[in-house]
Amino acid sequence: MSVTTYDLVVIGGGTAGLTAAVGAAGQGARTLLIERGRTGGDCLWTGCVPSKALLTVAERAHSVRTAGELGVHTTEPRVDFDAAMAHVRQAITTLAPHDSPERLRDVGVEVVQATGRFVGPDRIEVAGRLVRFRHAMLATGAAPVIPPIPGLAEAAPLTSETVWDLAELPEKLVVLGGGPIGVELGQAFARLGAQVTVVEMADGLLPREEPRAQQVIASSLQADGVDVRVGTRAVRVEAPEAGGDRGDPSGPTPGGGGSAGAGRHRLVVASDAGEDAVAFDEILVAVGRRPIVEGLGLEAAGVQLDHRGAVRVDDHLRTTNPRVYAGGDVTMLLPFTHTASAHGSTVVQNALFGLRRRVDHERLPWVTFTAPEVARVGPSLEEATRRYGDRVHVHTVDHVALDRAVAAGDTAGFAMLIGDPKGRIVGATVVGPRAGEVIGEVVAWMAGGASISDIVRTTHAYPTWNEDITAASLAELRLLLRRYRVVTRGVLWLRRRWLDRPQRTKR
């Protein structure tokens, strides 16, 4: 059997794999991409694209529903769920050609749609072929976790992958998990008209975010009628007739969820207040994801996993086999599309050209696209305080003081800038409309090693949402000026003496 040798073989056609394959082929490398399913990955088919399309529909419905607050009186919106899901599918269809096998072949990537398996430290078996690689990349992604809750499997739980198959809007929806996926989809379905209950084991939604951000999002979801249950554990799922009537059959107001009456099933939950039951027609599980590593022959390649079951990589994304790299969700580093893209381009540089590039994960932002958005980069205030102690610099600007927010009638958000002992920006959280765009400017300042006070040197258009980070920067500048007030007063005194000096008359 003849063996073809490739400069780079990529297993997995999601964002990380596509970026690496296209980048390698563009540099003239002989490149093979192996994908057992559809190229494009979660982001295109079940993640970023469909969720943001659905969030857009939900935002439109919410705008109509709340227009009366600003004097624009309308009737309650009628949501055509079929049309909403058609919009979701159209968004996917429009973007799919960019990630298609045809496009990849056009740019020089050989694509095999089959399952690839390592059979040695530099060989892969795929579709009855044996191929040799100089370097390989694992980019197989991750899949939703279904926790072993009694009765859950029998309730046919939805995940972020299968929720898009819904044919009709659930009347009662339970969302297990209050992380980014859970809160985004929970709020979206509530705004579309479902009665939603979000159940989260931690003491707040979005547990990785600042406590203030958690509170803002909880309040926002509650204002949309979501029954938010934090510090609550799912115990079991049972059929309605199995456990009797445990709650108020009348349930909450529309959009609120949480009724123990009606619904195809009941979720029994436990908290400090004891056990309770929540009725639901559909249950969406969003409690986490696991790396996809089964059936890849990693042992034959000498590729090891870490304690989480993720592929172990060093700072240069190289695995325990120096010929094999990994990127994206299979590494369980930062589970975001733009992280995967950064991983893919970094692997191309390191694998093909022998460089030692690193991905600075502390300067990679992320955004939760709730209303309001939550954007973050770098350590939280708690993490920064552990790192720098009381020498940490922090400035927070509430949107009640932001002219754009006041004019828009949307003042729940804030911006927080965090600096190291020298005042250099190391982290930020922005909560509010367009927070995802605002955080991009912070990341750009960070990349240049800027101090918090540097932002104010750039004039921002008025009134805009990113004036919140300008105000935080100005607060830092004023603090610095107060610290050096003796110097500034001395300079002013000298300037006055100089300007007030007697003028000599020329003859």
Backbone hydrogen bonds, N-H to C=O, Kabsch-Sander energy under -0.5 kcal/mol:
donor,donor_aa,acceptor,acceptor_aa,energy
4,T,2,S,-0.5
4,T,130,L,-0.7
6,Y,132,R,-2.6
7,D,30,R,-1.5
8,L,30,R,-1.8
9,V,135,H,-1.8
10,V,8,L,-0.5
10,V,32,L,-3.2
11,I,137,M,-2.8
12,G,10,V,-0.7
12,G,34,I,-3.1
14,G,139,A,-0.7
18,L,14,G,-3.1
19,T,15,T,-2.5
20,A,16,A,-2.1
21,A,17,G,-2.8
22,V,18,L,-2.7
23,G,19,T,-2.2
24,A,20,A,-2.7
25,A,21,A,-2.5
26,G,22,V,-2.1
27,Q,23,G,-0.7
27,Q,24,A,-1.0
28,G,25,A,-1.8
29,A,24,A,-2.2
31,T,29,A,-0.7
31,T,108,G,-0.5
32,L,8,L,-2.3
33,L,110,E,-3.2
34,I,10,V,-3.3
35,E,33,L,-0.5
35,E,112,V,-2.1
40,G,13,G,-3.3
41,G,38,R,-1.0
44,L,40,G,-1.0
45,W,41,G,-2.0
46,T,42,D,-2.3
47,G,42,D,-2.7
49,V,43,C,-2.6
51,S,47,G,-2.4
52,K,48,C,-2.3
53,A,49,V,-1.9
54,L,50,P,-2.4
55,L,51,S,-2.5
56,T,52,K,-1.7
57,V,53,A,-1.5
58,A,54,L,-2.4
59,E,55,L,-2.4
60,R,56,T,-2.0
61,A,57,V,-2.1
62,H,58,A,-2.4
63,S,59,E,-2.4
64,V,60,R,-2.0
65,R,61,A,-2.4
66,T,62,H,-2.2
67,A,63,S,-0.5
67,A,64,V,-0.9
69,E,66,T,-1.7
70,L,67,A,-1.8
71,G,68,G,-1.6
72,V,67,A,-2.0
73,H,71,G,-0.8
79,V,77,P,-0.7
80,D,78,R,-0.6
81,F,79,V,-1.0
84,A,80,D,-2.3
85,M,81,F,-2.6
86,A,82,D,-1.8
87,H,83,A,-1.9
88,V,84,A,-1.6
89,R,85,M,-2.5
90,Q,86,A,-2.4
91,A,87,H,-2.0
92,I,88,V,-1.8
93,T,89,R,-2.7
94,T,90,Q,-2.5
95,L,91,A,-1.6
96,A,92,I,-2.2
98,H,95,L,-1.2
99,D,95,L,-0.5
99,D,96,A,-1.6
100,S,97,P,-1.1
104,L,100,S,-2.0
105,R,101,P,-2.7
106,D,102,E,-1.9
107,V,103,R,-1.1
107,V,104,L,-0.5
108,G,105,R,-1.4
109,V,104,L,-2.5
110,E,31,T,-2.4
112,V,33,L,-2.6
114,A,112,V,-1.3
117,R,125,E,-1.9
118,F,296,L,-2.9
119,V,123,R,-2.0
120,G,123,R,-1.0
123,R,120,G,-0.8
124,I,131,V,-2.6
125,E,117,R,-3.2
126,V,124,I,-0.5
126,V,129,R,-2.2
127,A,115,T,-0.6
129,R,126,V,-2.2
131,V,124,I,-3.0
131,V,129,R,-0.5
132,R,4,T,-2.9
133,F,122,D,-2.1
134,R,6,Y,-2.6
135,H,7,D,-0.7
136,A,323,R,-2.2
137,M,9,V,-2.5
138,L,325,Y,-2.8
139,A,11,I,-2.9
139,A,137,M,-0.6
143,A,290,R,-2.7
145,V,288,G,-2.4
149,I,147,P,-2.2
152,L,149,I,-2.4
155,A,151,G,-0.7
155,A,152,L,-1.3
156,A,153,A,-1.6
158,L,283,I,-3.2
163,V,159,T,-2.1
165,D,162,T,-2.1
166,L,163,V,-1.4
173,L,195,Q,-3.1
174,V,282,E,-2.2
175,V,197,T,-3.2
176,L,174,V,-0.6
176,L,284,L,-3.0
177,G,175,V,-0.8
177,G,199,V,-3.1
179,G,286,A,-0.6
183,V,179,G,-2.7
184,E,180,P,-2.2
185,L,181,I,-2.3
186,G,182,G,-2.3
187,Q,183,V,-2.3
188,A,184,E,-2.1
189,F,185,L,-2.7
190,A,186,G,-1.9
191,R,187,Q,-2.4
192,L,188,A,-1.4
193,G,189,F,-0.6
193,G,190,A,-0.9
194,A,189,F,-2.6
195,Q,171,E,-2.8
196,V,194,A,-0.8
196,V,255,G,-0.8
197,T,173,L,-2.1
198,V,227,D,-2.2
199,V,175,V,-2.8
199,V,197,T,-0.5
200,E,198,V,-0.5
200,E,229,R,-2.8
206,L,178,G,-3.2
209,E,206,L,-2.3
214,Q,210,E,-2.2
215,Q,211,P,-2.1
216,V,212,R,-2.1
217,I,213,A,-2.3
218,A,214,Q,-2.3
219,S,215,Q,-2.4
220,S,216,V,-2.1
221,L,217,I,-2.7
222,Q,218,A,-2.4
223,A,219,S,-2.2
224,D,220,S,-1.2
225,G,222,Q,-1.7
226,V,221,L,-2.6
227,D,196,V,-2.7
227,D,256,G,-0.6
228,V,226,V,-1.0
229,R,198,V,-2.9
229,R,227,D,-0.6
230,V,228,V,-0.6
231,G,200,E,-0.6
231,G,202,A,-3.4
232,T,200,E,-2.3
233,R,270,A,-3.0
235,V,268,V,-3.3
236,R,268,V,-1.3
237,V,150,P,-3.0
238,E,266,R,-2.7
242,A,239,A,-1.9
243,G,239,A,-0.7
246,R,244,G,-0.7
251,G,248,D,-1.7
256,G,253,T,-2.2
260,A,248,D,-0.5
261,G,248,D,-0.5
264,R,280,F,-0.8
265,H,280,F,-2.3
266,R,238,E,-2.9
267,L,278,V,-3.0
268,V,236,R,-3.1
268,V,266,R,-0.6
269,V,267,L,-0.5
269,V,276,D,-2.6
270,A,233,R,-2.6
271,S,274,G,-1.8
274,G,271,S,-2.1
276,D,269,V,-2.2
278,V,267,L,-2.4
279,A,259,S,-3.3
280,F,265,H,-2.3
281,D,172,K,-2.7
282,E,172,K,-1.8
284,L,174,V,-3.2
285,V,158,L,-3.2
285,V,283,I,-0.6
286,A,176,L,-3.2
286,A,284,L,-0.6
287,V,145,V,-0.5
290,R,143,A,-3.0
292,I,141,G,-2.5
293,V,291,P,-0.9
296,L,293,V,-1.1
301,A,297,G,-1.1
302,G,298,L,-0.8
302,G,299,E,-0.7
303,V,298,L,-2.5
304,Q,302,G,-0.6
306,D,310,A,-2.8
309,G,306,D,-1.8
311,V,330,V,-2.2
312,R,304,Q,-2.2
314,D,318,R,-1.9
317,L,314,D,-2.0
319,T,321,N,-0.5
319,T,324,V,-2.8
324,V,321,N,-2.3
325,Y,136,A,-3.1
326,A,317,L,-2.0
327,G,138,L,-2.2
330,V,327,G,-0.6
331,T,328,G,-1.9
332,M,329,D,-1.2
333,L,328,G,-0.6
336,F,334,L,-2.3
340,A,336,F,-2.2
341,S,337,T,-2.3
342,A,338,H,-2.1
343,H,339,T,-2.5
344,G,340,A,-2.5
345,S,341,S,-2.1
346,T,342,A,-1.9
347,V,343,H,-2.5
348,V,344,G,-1.7
349,Q,345,S,-1.7
350,N,346,T,-2.5
351,A,347,V,-3.2
352,L,348,V,-1.8
353,F,348,V,-0.6
353,F,349,Q,-1.1
354,G,350,N,-0.9
355,L,349,Q,-1.5
359,V,315,D,-0.7
360,D,358,R,-0.6
361,H,359,V,-1.5
363,R,360,D,-1.7
364,L,361,H,-1.2
366,W,376,R,-2.3
368,T,374,V,-2.9
369,F,367,V,-0.6
370,T,368,T,-1.4
373,E,432,G,-0.7
374,V,368,T,-2.3
375,A,430,V,-3.1
376,R,366,W,-2.6
377,V,428,A,-2.1
384,A,380,S,-2.7
385,T,381,L,-2.4
386,R,382,E,-2.0
387,R,383,E,-1.6
388,Y,384,A,-3.0
389,G,385,T,-2.5
391,R,388,Y,-1.3
392,V,389,G,-1.3
393,H,419,G,-2.4
395,H,417,L,-2.1
397,V,415,A,-2.7
399,H,413,G,-2.6
401,A,398,D,-1.7
402,L,399,H,-1.4
403,D,401,A,-0.6
406,V,402,L,-2.3
407,A,403,D,-2.5
408,A,404,R,-1.7
409,G,405,A,-0.8
409,G,406,V,-0.8
410,D,405,A,-2.5
414,F,431,V,-1.3
415,A,397,V,-2.0
416,M,429,T,-3.0
417,L,395,H,-2.6
418,I,427,G,-2.8
419,G,393,H,-3.3
420,D,424,R,-2.2
423,G,420,D,-2.8
425,I,450,A,-2.4
426,V,418,I,-2.7
427,G,418,I,-1.6
428,A,377,V,-2.5
429,T,416,M,-2.1
430,V,375,A,-2.6
431,V,414,F,-3.1
432,G,373,E,-2.2
435,A,432,G,-1.6
437,E,434,R,-0.8
438,V,434,R,-2.1
439,I,435,A,-2.6
440,G,436,G,-0.6
441,E,437,E,-0.8
441,E,438,V,-0.9
442,V,438,V,-1.3
443,V,439,I,-2.4
444,A,440,G,-1.9
445,W,441,E,-2.2
446,M,442,V,-2.6
447,A,443,V,-2.5
448,G,444,A,-1.0
448,G,445,W,-0.6
449,G,446,M,-2.2
450,A,445,W,-2.2
452,I,423,G,-2.9
454,D,451,S,-1.6
455,I,451,S,-0.6
455,I,452,I,-1.1
457,R,454,D,-1.8
458,T,455,I,-1.9
460,H,458,T,-0.5
467,E,464,T,-1.2
468,D,465,W,-1.5
470,T,466,N,-1.0
471,A,467,E,-2.3
472,A,468,D,-1.9
473,S,469,I,-2.1
474,L,470,T,-2.6
475,A,471,A,-1.9
476,E,472,A,-1.5
477,L,473,S,-2.2
478,R,474,L,-2.6
479,L,475,A,-1.7
480,L,476,E,-2.2
481,L,477,L,-2.5
482,R,478,R,-2.1
483,R,479,L,-1.9
484,Y,480,L,-1.5
485,R,482,R,-1.4
488,T,484,Y,-2.4
489,R,485,R,-2.9
490,G,486,V,-1.9
491,V,487,V,-2.4
492,L,488,T,-2.3
493,W,489,R,-2.4
494,L,490,G,-2.3
495,R,491,V,-2.5
496,R,492,L,-2.5
497,R,493,W,-2.3
498,W,494,L,-2.4
499,L,495,R,-2.8
500,D,496,R,-2.5
501,R,498,W,-0.8
506,K,504,R,-0.6
